[in-house]
Amino acid sequence: MVHRLRLLFTLAFFLFLVACNKPGKEQMDSKLMTMSKRDKLSLISEIGEADDVNRANEIAVFLNDHDLEVLSSACFNLGYLGAREYISSLASFLHHEDDGVANMCLSGLALIVDEREEYLLGDIYNRLDSTNSLLVKLSSIEAIGAIGSVKSVEKLSRTFETDERNAVRTEIVIALGKIKSASALPLLESYLKEVKMMNKSAPNMGGVRGTESHSTVIIVALENSIDAIKSVEN
């Protein structure tokens, strides 16, 4: 309770300074940077969950934070809020050396990008190819699917062939369903036949991002993507 009251007081002070002049903004930034890590994360999360895109600037302040967890949280929550005006800011972290930051940056971008961000594909492809992190790879594929460019079908198909982890392949299946290009149907239909022959009695270990997907989950994803593509054809 005490922690929440302190957090609300900090937020009230923040909002007061937003209404002030530039020196006030500098004071505001200084005040926020001296908050504890716990308070910063709580504040970012609270604003993100408020579902008010007009408050995105209150999170954007933390894109300059030196703590990687705080920075990561700010990246994701800007996307969660749907703050498209910060797409360029998030894109600047695509090649961040820390996989955690890159992952949350890509996850945030995946929530707000669309076909207008096709210009980002080159950088996202590069991160997809260069990373050893499974989570970064999955978030890269998710962002590619959200952009929805037909140009990405070839790239995703190559990744599908070279990476046999079914967590990666399932994410690709979902992305191809969002792109809705008929050129992806042969791959999806062939994989559906393969997955239907898998052992369905194996325990379902899914539920956590990056874990191996159960065959039943993959089948649902495949059927949904195939249906989405065929609905466009018809």
N, C-alpha and C positions, 0 to 999 in steps of 0.2 A: 504493500500500500504506500509506504513511504517512498519507495523507488518510483512508483507511478506518479506520485504527486510531484517529485523532483523533475521527472521527465516532462510532465505537463507544464510546469513552471518554465522549463527551458524552452519548450515549444512556444509558449506564450511570449517569452522574451524574443525569440526568433522572429515571430510574426510582427512584433512591434517594430523591430529593427528593419524588417523588409519595407515597412512604410516610410522609413526615414530616408535621409539623403545618402550620398555615397560614403562619407565618413562613417555613417551608421552601419552601412553594409560591411565596411572593413571591420568594424567592431563586432558585427554579427559573425563574420567568418572566423575571427580570432576567438570569440566565445565558443563557437562550435568545435573548433579544433582542439580546445582545451578540455572538452568533455571526455569522460572515460569511454573506453571502447564499448563497454556494455551499454552505456547510454546512447552512444551513436547508433549502434545496431538496433536498439529498441526504437529509437526515433525513426530511423529509416524504415523499419518494418511497419511501424504504426502508420506512417504516412502512406506507404505502399498499399496497405490494406484499407486505407480510407477511400480508395477508388475515386480520387478527385485529381484529374490530370492537371488542374490549375495549380496544384501544389508540387509539381515536379521540380521546380526550381529549389525547393527546400531539400530535396534529395541530391540534386546536381552539385551542390556545394561539396559533397563528400567525394566527388570524382577527383578531387585534389588531395584526398587523404593519403597519408603514407602507410597506413595499415592496410594490408592486402585484403583482409577479410571485410573491412569496412568498405573499401573500394569495390570489391566483388558484389557486396550486398547492394550498393548504390547502383551498379550497372544493371543488375537483375531487376530491381524494383522500378527503375525508370521504364524498362520494358513492360513490366507488370502493370504499370499505370497507363501504358499506351502513349507514352510521351514521344511522339515521332520527331519533335523538334530537337531531340537529343541523339538521333541516329548517328550523326557525324561524330559526336563525342564518344559514343560507344564504339564506333568503328575504329577509332584511334587506338583502342586497346586490343584489336584483333591479333596483333603480333606481340602482345605482352609476354615477357619471358616466363611469367608465372602461369602455370596451367590452370590454376584455380580462377584467376582473374579472367583469362581467355575463355574459360568454360562459361562463367557467369555472364560475360559480355555477349557471347554468342547466344546464350539462352535468352538474355534480354532482347537482343536483336530479333530473334526468331518470333517474339511476341508482337513485334511492331512493323517488320518489313513486309513488303509486297513487291509486285512486279516493277515498281518505281525504283527499287534498289538493285536492279540488275547490275549496276556498275560496281557493286561490292563483291560480285561472285569471284573475281580473280583473286582477291585477298582471302576470301573464305576457302576457295579451292587450295590455295597455298598452305593455309593452316591445317586443312584436312589432310594434306599429303605429308606435311612435315612433323605432325604431332605423334608422340608415342602414348599420349593419354587417351584412354577409351572414352572418357566423358567429353573431352574436347572434340573428339571425332564425332560422337553422337550429336553434340550440339551444333557442330558444323553442318552435318547432314540435315538437321532440323531446320536450320536457318536457310539452307539451300532450298529445301522444300517450301518454306514459307514464301520465298521470293517467287517461286513457281515458274521459272523460265524453262522452256522446252530445251534450251541449249544445255541444261544440266543433266538431261537424261543420259547422254553418253558418258559424262563424268561419273555419275552415280552407278551406272552399269559397270564401268571399269572397276570402281571401288568394290562393288558387289562381288566381282570375280576374284579380286585379289585378297579380300578379307572375308574369311569363312566363318567368323564369329557370328552367331545368329542374333546377338544383340545389335550388331552393326547392320546386318542384313535386314532385320525387322525395321530398323529406323529408315533404311533406304526404301523399303516397301512402302512405308507410310509417306515418305517424301514423294515418291513417284505417284502415289495416289493423289497428292495435292497438285502435282504438275499436270496430271490428266492428259498425258500424251499417249496416243495409240502405239507409238514406237516402243513403249515399255511393256506392252502386253505379252510378247513372247517370253521375256525374262520372267515376268510375274506368273504366268500360267505354267511355265516349266517348273518354277520353284514350288508352286502350289502342289503339283504332282509329287515332287520330291518330299515335301514336308508331310503330306498325307501318309507316306510310308514310314514315317518316324514312329518310334515307340511312344505311344500316348500314355502308357502306364507309368512313365518316369515321373518322379515327384515334381510338382510345380515350385520352382525356386525363385520365381519372378517376384515383382513388386518393388524392387529397388533398382533405380536406373543403373544400367550397366551390367546387371546380372543376365544370365542366359535366359532367353525367352522360352517358355514351354511351347511345344508344338501346337497346342490348341490356340494359343495367343497369336502365333505366327499365321495360322490358317485364317483366323478372323481378320487380321490385318491385311492379308493377301486378298481375301474375298472382298473386303471393303474397298481396297484400292482398285481392283479389277472392275468392280461395279461402278466406281466413280468415273473411271475412264470410259467404260462402255456407255454410261449415261450421257456423256458428252457426244460420243459418236452417234447416238440415236437422237 
